[in-house]
Amino acid sequence: MLRSCVSRLRTLAVQRGLPGGAPLPAKDPWSPRVNPGAGRRERAAKPGCVRGDPRSFSSEVMHMDLSLPNPSWSEDMRLLFDQFMKKSEDGSWKHLPSYKSKFTQETEDIKIYFPDAKLMKEKLSQAQLFPRSLEEGLGFEYAMFHNCVEDRTVCIFQGGPYLQGVPGFLHGGAIATMIDATLGTCAVVAIGVAMTASLNISFKRPIPLGSVVVINSQVDKVEGRKLFLSCNIRSVDEKTVYSEATSLFVKLDPKTRLT
Ligand SMILES: CCCCCCCCCC(=O)SCCNC(=O)CCNC(=O)[C@H](O)C(C)(C)COP(=O)(O)OP(=O)(O)OC[C@H]1O[C@@H](n2cnc3c(N)ncnc32)[C@H](O)[C@@H]1OP(=O)(O)O
């Protein structure tokens, strides 16, 4: 699994224009651009760019790595990001970039599950990754790091004001979204294109709006195409456990179509 994991991360690096992979094909409109400016993101959207504004579909915004620090990140968020970037220097951890539109290896991989390739391409041209669909600082601010040796993915997450449920606290659906995204990333890096078959969450403490939390996920067991994963969400000081979850992801069968 380690070899396939490293190879998958290398493929992601190629698709995402990171060092360590062959260059992106110049004419492929589906390929993300190399992100200008290493390690820091000044602004995800141009000033005045609001939700629904066609400019938010500009290739500049769609292909920008949104997992880099931006002005909405709190000090806790920046400190944690810097800590994990430091851990990534020896290669044990890997920072996973993320984009509004995911024209990456997974997008390519999943095309075979759709009988009508043209229709699928049309749909994808307007699609955005759900947790990246809100404007900077208002919704899901997060960065993920993967450890191939330990089969773990860590997500540092700051939930913005548009994710409110009970006043002052994060909505359970928003928490579930980030749990699913973190477990899903861990699963995809480990075995390739997979979907959530079941997800069981125990919400133990409410998460204050605007706070930073750490989602720790890991692969517990692999049985054929089935991957069992678990995760918890903790406060930055690790004293509070906010949520725990277990899940089953199933690697898609190339012989089965999704539609
Ligand atoms: C970098 C990328 C980042 C990605 C992050 C994003 C993560 C987001 C992930 C999602 O949210 S995915 C969206 C929510 N999930 C779905 O919409 C999936 C809907 N379900 C399905 O499409 C299919 O049920 C599924 C693909 C999961 C499985 O269908 P298959 O036809 O491939 O499986 P099959 O029926 O052959 O079963 C294979 C094994 O899995 C088991 N299984 C399948 N579905 C199950 C289920 N729901 N619960 C328990 N076990 C299940 C099944 O019993 C069997 O076990 P055994 O091999 O032991 O017999």
The ligand as an SDF file (V2000), in Angstrom:
LIG
                    3D

 59 61  0  0  0  0  0  0  0  0999 V2000
   -8.7340   14.1260   -3.1610 C   0  0  0  0  0  0  0  0  0  0  0  0
  -10.1300   13.6880   -3.2560 C   0  0  0  0  0  0  0  0  0  0  0  0
  -10.9480   14.1990   -2.1360 C   0  0  0  0  0  0  0  0  0  0  0  0
  -12.2920   13.5920   -2.1020 C   0  0  0  0  0  0  0  0  0  0  0  0
  -12.9940   14.0470   -0.8640 C   0  0  0  0  0  0  0  0  0  0  0  0
  -14.4760   14.0370   -1.0390 C   0  0  0  0  0  0  0  0  0  0  0  0
  -15.0790   12.9300   -0.2410 C   0  0  0  0  0  0  0  0  0  0  0  0
  -16.5380   12.9340   -0.4460 C   0  0  0  0  0  0  0  0  0  0  0  0
  -17.0180   11.5190   -0.4940 C   0  0  0  0  0  0  0  0  0  0  0  0
  -18.4990   11.4830   -0.6540 C   0  0  0  0  0  0  0  0  0  0  0  0
  -19.1910   12.2250   -0.0330 O   0  0  0  0  0  0  0  0  0  0  0  0
  -19.1520   10.3630   -1.7340 S   0  0  0  0  0  0  0  0  0  0  0  0
  -20.9000   10.8010   -1.7220 C   0  0  0  0  0  0  0  0  0  0  0  0
  -21.7470    9.9730   -0.8070 C   0  0  0  0  0  0  0  0  0  0  0  0
  -21.6990    8.5890   -1.1940 N   0  0  0  0  0  0  0  0  0  0  0  0
  -22.4230    8.1100   -2.2240 C   0  0  0  0  0  0  0  0  0  0  0  0
  -23.1600    8.7940   -2.8760 O   0  0  0  0  0  0  0  0  0  0  0  0
  -22.2610    6.6310   -2.5250 C   0  0  0  0  0  0  0  0  0  0  0  0
  -23.5600    5.9830   -2.9190 C   0  0  0  0  0  0  0  0  0  0  0  0
  -23.3790    4.5240   -2.9160 N   0  0  0  0  0  0  0  0  0  0  0  0
  -22.8820    3.8880   -4.0220 C   0  0  0  0  0  0  0  0  0  0  0  0
  -22.6780    4.4750   -5.0880 O   0  0  0  0  0  0  0  0  0  0  0  0
  -22.5480    2.4560   -3.8750 C   0  0  0  0  0  0  0  0  0  0  0  0
  -23.3570    1.8760   -2.8830 O   0  0  0  0  0  0  0  0  0  0  0  0
  -21.0700    2.2100   -3.5370 C   0  0  0  0  0  0  0  0  0  0  0  0
  -20.1810    2.7920   -4.6570 C   0  0  0  0  0  0  0  0  0  0  0  0
  -20.6680    2.8340   -2.1870 C   0  0  0  0  0  0  0  0  0  0  0  0
  -20.8450    0.7110   -3.4530 C   0  0  0  0  0  0  0  0  0  0  0  0
  -21.3650    0.1530   -4.6060 O   0  0  0  0  0  0  0  0  0  0  0  0
  -20.6280   -1.0670   -5.3170 P   0  0  0  0  0  0  0  0  0  0  0  0
  -21.5820   -1.5870   -6.3490 O   0  0  0  0  0  0  0  0  0  0  0  0
  -19.2500   -0.6990   -5.7570 O   0  0  0  0  0  0  0  0  0  0  0  0
  -20.4540   -2.0500   -4.0960 O   0  0  0  0  0  0  0  0  0  0  0  0
  -21.0860   -3.4970   -3.9120 P   0  0  0  0  0  0  0  0  0  0  0  0
  -22.5600   -3.4240   -3.8190 O   0  0  0  0  0  0  0  0  0  0  0  0
  -20.4960   -4.4020   -4.9600 O   0  0  0  0  0  0  0  0  0  0  0  0
  -20.5090   -3.8850   -2.4720 O   0  0  0  0  0  0  0  0  0  0  0  0
  -19.1220   -4.0440   -2.2680 C   0  0  0  0  0  0  0  0  0  0  0  0
  -18.9430   -4.3560   -0.7880 C   0  0  0  0  0  0  0  0  0  0  0  0
  -19.2290   -3.1580   -0.0460 O   0  0  0  0  0  0  0  0  0  0  0  0
  -20.3180   -3.3940    0.8500 C   0  0  0  0  0  0  0  0  0  0  0  0
  -21.1570   -2.1900    0.8680 N   0  0  0  0  0  0  0  0  0  0  0  0
  -21.5490   -1.4650   -0.1910 C   0  0  0  0  0  0  0  0  0  0  0  0
  -22.3130   -0.4340    0.2010 N   0  0  0  0  0  0  0  0  0  0  0  0
  -22.4000   -0.5110    1.5310 C   0  0  0  0  0  0  0  0  0  0  0  0
  -23.0420    0.2520    2.5190 C   0  0  0  0  0  0  0  0  0  0  0  0
  -23.7420    1.3490    2.2050 N   0  0  0  0  0  0  0  0  0  0  0  0
  -22.9010   -0.1070    3.8130 N   0  0  0  0  0  0  0  0  0  0  0  0
  -22.1880   -1.2020    4.1530 C   0  0  0  0  0  0  0  0  0  0  0  0
  -21.5470   -1.9810    3.2540 N   0  0  0  0  0  0  0  0  0  0  0  0
  -21.6610   -1.6430    1.9640 C   0  0  0  0  0  0  0  0  0  0  0  0
  -21.0740   -4.5790    0.2530 C   0  0  0  0  0  0  0  0  0  0  0  0
  -21.8090   -5.2590    1.2520 O   0  0  0  0  0  0  0  0  0  0  0  0
  -19.9270   -5.4020   -0.2900 C   0  0  0  0  0  0  0  0  0  0  0  0
  -19.2890   -6.0570    0.7890 O   0  0  0  0  0  0  0  0  0  0  0  0
  -18.6860   -7.5490    0.6000 P   0  0  0  0  0  0  0  0  0  0  0  0
  -17.6070   -7.3960   -0.4620 O   0  0  0  0  0  0  0  0  0  0  0  0
  -18.1400   -7.9190    1.9440 O   0  0  0  0  0  0  0  0  0  0  0  0
  -19.8340   -8.3950    0.1450 O   0  0  0  0  0  0  0  0  0  0  0  0
  1  2  1  0
  2  3  1  0
  3  4  1  0
  4  5  1  0
  5  6  1  0
  6  7  1  0
  7  8  1  0
  8  9  1  0
  9 10  1  0
 10 11  2  0
 10 12  1  0
 12 13  1  0
 13 14  1  0
 14 15  1  0
 15 16  1  0
 16 17  2  0
 16 18  1  0
 18 19  1  0
 19 20  1  0
 20 21  1  0
 21 22  2  0
 21 23  1  0
 23 24  1  0
 23 25  1  0
 25 26  1  0
 25 27  1  0
 25 28  1  0
 28 29  1  0
 29 30  1  0
 30 31  2  0
 30 32  1  0
 30 33  1  0
 33 34  1  0
 34 35  2  0
 34 36  1  0
 34 37  1  0
 37 38  1  0
 38 39  1  0
 39 40  1  0
 39 54  1  0
 40 41  1  0
 41 42  1  0
 41 52  1  0
 42 43  1  0
 42 51  1  0
 43 44  2  0
 44 45  1  0
 45 46  1  0
 45 51  2  0
 46 47  1  0
 46 48  2  0
 48 49  1  0
 49 50  2  0
 50 51  1  0
 52 53  1  0
 52 54  1  0
 54 55  1  0
 55 56  1  0
 56 57  2  0
 56 58  1  0
 56 59  1  0
M  END
$$$$
